[in-house]
Amino acid sequence: MIYDVIIIGGGVIGTSIARELSRYKLKAAILEKEEELAFGVSKSNSGIIHPGTQNPVNSLKGRLSVQGNALTRKMSKELGIDFKEVGELIVAFNEEERLKLVQLKNEAEALGVPRLRVVDRAWLRRNEPNLSREAAAALYAPTAGIISPYRWAYDLAENAEKNGVESHTLTKVEKILPHSGAQTTRFARVQGAAGARNFEIYTSKGEFRSRYVINAAGLFADEISAQIGVDDFEIRPRKGEEFLLDKKKENITNHLIFPLPSKNSKGVLVIKTSDGNPMIGPTAEDVDDKEDLATSDEGFKKVLSRAQRLVPSINGNDVIAYFAGLRPASGEDFIIRHEASVPGFINVAGIQSPGLTAAPAIALLVLRILKKNGLSLKKKLFFHRHRKKEIHLFNIPLSKTKKLIKRDPGYGDIVCRCEMVSAKEITDAIKRGAKTLDGIKFRTRAQSGRCHGSFCTTRLMKILAEEAGKRPTEITKRGKGSEIVKEERCLTVIASPEGAKQSL
């Protein structure tokens, strides 16, 4: 089989591109090396939909961020995912910093960010009562929002799959061979591809062939690009340590709280999340290891002290989880281009913040690049635009929950008490594609509470084993090498003629 387009990488960028491609009469597929989609850079995203502030006026990331903000609002309604417009505040503590806010405002307005204003100390007291009393002013951007980054990626992928795109997980790209030559298949002739370059893609699950290849491989985009001879950029991982607070602190702020940005980072933030638990972070440390997700006491102390400067009432005892993510940094801007030296190959690399926000706009840009370079885009007569919204008990009132339980008792069987996740939600997540405990967690929030799954993990393993037809030793946290149970032992009790019991 010859595909029209193959996307390497199943994060939010790859799934956004896949969803846009699925509008057209094309044969397309995602190749993802992990056990599930969104297990790379996307799994550690803070979930902020940026308004477009804090980007250089002439930058690609700035323009795509503003476009992506508007597109995310529209697409979240189509795909049934909660987008919450909470607004952001970039805080200044003195007159010098306040003048920098004015400069940020002017730059953001040049990019097209709407409804910006600099608010004073009195406004902050009324609207952000827990903010530091030393805060003198802030740049208010009301169009900033929050979304679940993993559910966003899963919903994009599911909609793309419903419209014909294939997703292949555990499919690591090992070698790409581009070659020219006339194609003789009927499929190629119909698509008008005679004479186009083909790509042979060798993976851990066999060979794929495609007319076009999109490299959206995140941290490994430079290594994929080097396979076809384009090695003029390097991905340098930038580690960000973040710390999740207890959900009881959900309303500690009303907005996303930012300090003034530095050269390499937007700084340590106080982040509202779509699921309720606030976060503080991230750090910004360049590292060499693309697998280095370790957290540190130093990182925790740095983040806590800087978060407390913004919101003094934050307490270290409120932190329930530590984690780190790696941003695929490569220069000052995104790398999105068709490689003229290897026709048909498109690099989508160096997509760090605000990559989540920009993802829908990046997808549209990639389609324009494909069309410009010979791909015929013929719209399908019918495109499944909408997707039914998933049910999450933690997001609905008790009165509605009672109705759901009458309809299906599985909603009354609570598996994760911390996050109010039912057995029905778990089985639905598995039917949607969850293959691991993290896959269930990202889709439902089971194991995300203060107990970290101490109560529910064994039950989740039992449900996953039954639904997927697996043995307990085959259940993993996030894929091979993260098995929960290493071996099974059987205890047999037999009765002797004298009535004594023996264990074997």
N, C-alpha and C positions, 0 to 999 in steps of 0.2 A: 504494500500500500504506500502510495506517495501522498503525503500531507501537503496542503497548501502552506500552512504555518505551524511551526512547533515553537512553543514557549518554554524556555528553560528556567524553572523557578516558579514555585507555587505559593508565593507570598501575596501580599495585598496588591503589589504591582502586577505580577503575573496573572492573578485572577481578574483584576480590573481589565487588563488587555483581553483576556479570554472572553469576558462577558461582552465587550464591544465587538470582537470578531464574530461572536455567535449570532449577531444580527444579519450576517451575510451568508451567502451560499458558498461556504468554504469547509474544507476538512482541516480541523485544527485540534491540537492536543497540548496539554501541559505535561512536562516531565519534572518530577520532584524527587529529590534523592532521599528525603526523610519518610518516615512511616506515614505521616499525614501532612496535608497542606498546612501552611501557616506555622510550621514548626521551626522556621529559621528566624530571620530578623523580626518578622511580624509578631511573633509570640511575645516579645518583650516591649512592644510599643505602648506608650502611655495613653493612646486613644484620643489625643487632642486633635480637633479639626481647627487648624489655625485660621485666623482671618486674613493673613497675608502680611502682617506687620513683621518688622525685624528682618527684612530681606532687602538686598541692594536693588535699586530702582531698575537697573538694566539686566537683572538676573533672570535666568530661565525659571529657577525655583520660585522666585517671587511672583512672576506672572502665572505660573501653573498653580500656585497655592491659592491665589484669588479665584481663579476659574474653578479649581477643585472644591473650594468651599461651597460655591453655589451648586455644583453638580452633586455633591454628597447629599445635600438637603433633598434634592429631587429624587435621587436614586434610593435613598434610605426609605422613602415612602413607597417606592415601587417594590422594594425587596423586603419590607416589613421589619426593619431594624430600627431601634430607638436612637434617634439623634436628638440631643438636648442642647439647645442654645443657651449657654450659661454666661457667655461673655468673658473677656479677660481684662486684667488690670496689670499694667507695667508700672511698678511703684518707684517713686523718687523720694529721697529722704532730705534733700536740700535744694537750694535754688539752682546750683550748678547742674544737678541731675534733672531738675524740672525743665531746664532749657534743652537738655538732650531729648526729653519727651517730645518737645515741640519739633525737633529735627526728625525723630522717628515718625511722628504724625505726618509731616510734610512728605517724607519718602513713601509712606504707606498710601497716602492719598494719590500720589503720582502713579502708584501701581493699580489704583482703583478700589482700595479698601473703603467701604462706605461707613458713614455714621460715627466716625471717630471724634473723640473730644478729650481734652485734658480736664480732669475733675480735681477739685480742691479738697483740702483737709475736711471741711464740713460734710461734703458729699460722701467721703470715705467713712466718716463716723456713722452716718445714717445707713449706709448700704453694706459696709463691711466692718461690723462692730468688733470683731476679733483681730483685725489688722493692727499692727504696731502703732502706738500713739505717736511715734516719731515719723510716720509716713506723712509727707507734706503734700503730695499730689500723685496722680496716676494717669496714664494714657488708657482710656476706656475704649475697648473694641467690642461692641455688643454681638458681633457675628461669630465670635469664637464659640466652639461647641465641643461636645464629647460624644464618643461612640465606642462600642466594643470592637477593638481592632481584629480579634480572632473571629468573632461572629460575622464581622463585615467581610472578611476574606472567605469564610465558609459560605456565606449567602451569595456572594458574587460567583463562586465556583459552582454552587448548586444550580444557580440560574443559567450559567453558561452550559453546564452539562445537560440541563433540560432542553436547551436549544442546540444540542448536538456536539459540543466540545468534549473531548475525552480528557480524563485526568489519570495519569500513571504515577503512582507513588512508589517508593523504594526503587526508583529508576535513576540511578546516578549516571550522568554523562561522563564517559571515560575518554572518548575521542570523537572529534568531528572532522570529517573529510569533505571539503568543498571541491566540486569538480564541474567543469563545463561540458557541454555536449547536448545535442538535440535529443529531446525526450520523444519517445515514440508511442507512449501509451495513449489510449483514447481519452483518458481523463485529462492528460496534459494538453492534448489538441483542443479539447472542449474549452479548457481554461485559457487557451492562447499562450501557452508557456513554452512553445517550441524555441529551442536555443537558450533557454534560461539555465542558470546554474542550479544544480541540485546539491543537497547536503546529505551525506551519510552520517548518521549519528549513532555511535556505538555506546550502548549503555549496559548497566548491570542486569537489565532484563531484555537484552537483545538489540537488534538493529532497527532504527527508524530512518525514513527518508522524507525529506521535505524540501519544498522550493524556497521557503523563507525560514529563517531562524531568528527568534527574538531572545536575546540574552538578558534575562531578568533574574540572575542568579545571586543577587545580593552580595554577601561577603565574598563570594567566589566568582563574581563576574569577571574579574581580571584574569583568573585562571581559565575560564571558559573562552574568553576572547583570545587569550594567547594560543589556544589550540588551533585557531584558524589564522594565526600569524599577526594578529593585531595586539601589540603589547606596549602601547604608548601611555598606559595609565596603570596605576597601582591602587588597590583597595587597602587602606590602612584601617584596621578596626579601631573604633573609638568607643571605649567601654563607658557605660552609664549605669551606675548603681542606683537603684530605687528602693523605696521602703514603703510598704503598704500599712496603712493604719486601720484600726478596728472600725467596723461599720458604725459604731455608736458615735464616731466623730464625723459622720456624714455631712453635717451642716456646720462644720467648723469655719468654712468659708462659703460665700455665695457665688464666687467667681473663681476662675483660674487666676492664680496670683503669680506674677513674674517679677523678678528684679530687672534692672537694666542689663541688657545682654553684653557678653564679652565677645572677643574676636572669634573664639571657637565654639561658643555655646550660648544658649539662651539662659543659662544659669540654673540654679537650684530653684525649683518651683514648688508651690503647694497646689496639687492637682486634684480637682474633682474628677471622679470617674463615672462612667455610665451605670455601673453596678453598685455605687454607693460608697465603697471604701475609698477615702482620700489616699493620695500618695504624696510622698516628698522625694525630690530628686530631679534630675539625675546628676551624677558626676560627669566629667568629660576627660577621660584619660586615654591617650593613644597607646595601644598595646600591639604586640607582634603576633600573638596567637589568636587565630580565628575561632578557637574553641574555648577561650578563656572567659568563663562566666562566673568566676569566683567573686564573692563579696568580701569586704574587709571591715575591721573595726575603724580604721582610718577613714574609709569612705562614709561609714555610718556617722561618725562624729562630725565630719565635714558637712554632710547633708543636714544633719539635725541642727547644727548651730546656724547654718544659713537659712533654714526654714524657720527657725525660731526668731530670726531677725525680722522676718515678714509677719509671722503669726506666733507671738511669744507663748501662747497657751499650749502649743504642741509639746507633747511629752514623749520621751523615749519609750515609756511603758505602753504607749498606745500602738507601737509597731508590732504587727503580727506576722510579717513576712519580709524577708530580704531577697532581692534578686538582682541580676545584672543582665543587660542587653548589650549587643555590639552593633554600632552604627557603621554602615559601609562607607566611610569617608574617603573621598578622592578629590582633593582640590576644593575650590570655593563653590562650585555649581554642579548641577546634575550633568551627566553625560548621556545624551539621547541623540543618536545619530546613525545614519546608514553608512556602512563601511564600503566606500567606493572600491577599495582594493579587493574586497570579497563581496561581490554583488549578491544581495539577498540576505545579508547578515546585518542585524540591527542591534546595537548596544544600548541597553537601558541600565546604566551603572551609576555608582556613586549616589544612590538615592537615599540620603539620610533626611533628617527633619528639614522641611515639612513634607516628607514623602507620602505619609498616610493621607494627608489632606490633598496633595497634588495628584494622587493615584488616578482618579477618573479623568483628569485633564491630560495626564501622561498617556493614558490609553488612547485618547482621541488624537493626540500628536503622533503616536506610533502608527495609527491607522492612516493618517495623512502621509507619513513617510512611506508606508507600504504602497499606498496608491501611487505616489509620485514615482516609485521605483518598480512599477509594472504589475502590481497585484490588482486584479479585477475585483471590485467590490460591488456585487449585485445583491441588493436587499432581498431577504426572504419575504414571501407573501405574508407569512404570519410569524411574529416574534413573540415568544412568551416573556412579556415585560415584567409581569407581576409575580410575586411569590408570597405564599401565605405566611403570615407572621407567626413565629414560634411562641408557644405558651411558656411563660416563666412565672411560677407562683410568687416569687419575690417581687414581681412587678405589678401584680394585680390585687385588687381588694378582696377581703375575706368573703364577701357576698358572692363574688364571681367564682372563687375557689369552691364554695359549697355546691354551686351549680355544676362545676366540672366534675366533682366527685360523684354526683348523682349520675352523670353521664358515663363516667369511667372511674371505678373505685381505685385504679392505679394512681390517680391524683391524690388520694388520701393516704397513700403509703409513703410516708416521708423517709427518704434514705439519708439525705444530708440535712441535719437539723439546724446547723449554723446558717445555711443559706436557703433553707426551705425548698429543697429540691426533691421532687417525688419520683417514684419508680417509673411512672409513665414518661416523665421527661427524660429519664435515663435511657429507657428502651427506644424512645423516639430518636435520641441523639445517636444511638448505635445504628439504627436503621438509616439515618442520614449519612453515616460514614465514620463515626468514631470507632477507632480500633484499639485505642490505648486509654489509660487512665487520664492522661493529659488531654486527649481528644475529648473525653467526656467532660473534664473540668472546663475546658475553654468554651464548650458549647452550652453548659448548664450551670457552671459555678460550683458544682459538687466538689468538695475538698478545698474550697477557697476561704473558708472561715477560720476562726481563731484556732480550732483544733487541728487544722491541716489534714483532715481526713482520718483522724484517729478513730472516730466513731464509724465512718461510712466506708472506708476503703475495702474492708473484707466483703461487705455487701455489694459494692460496685464490681469487685472482681467476680463475684458469683453471678451477677446479672450479665456481665460482659462475656463470661465463659459460656453461659447458657445460650445467649443470643447469637454469639459468634461461633459456637461449636468448638470452643477451645478448652484445653486443659488449664488448670490454674497456673502451672509452670510456664505457660505460653503467654500469660498476661503481663504486659510491660507498662512502665510509666510513660515512656515516650518512644519506644522502639527497641530494637535488639540491643542488648547490653544493659537494659534497665529493668530486667525481670524482677518481680516482687517476691516470688517464691522460687527458690532454686531447685528444690527437689520435693517429691511427695513421699511421705511415709505412711504406711497403713498399720493401724493398730487392730489386731484381731483378738477377741476374747473368746476362749473356749472353756467349756465346763468339763471337769474330770468326772469319772464315775462316782468319786467320793463327794462331789459337790464343790470342790475347790476350783477356783478360777485361775487360769494362767494367761499371760499376755505374750504374744509373739510379735 
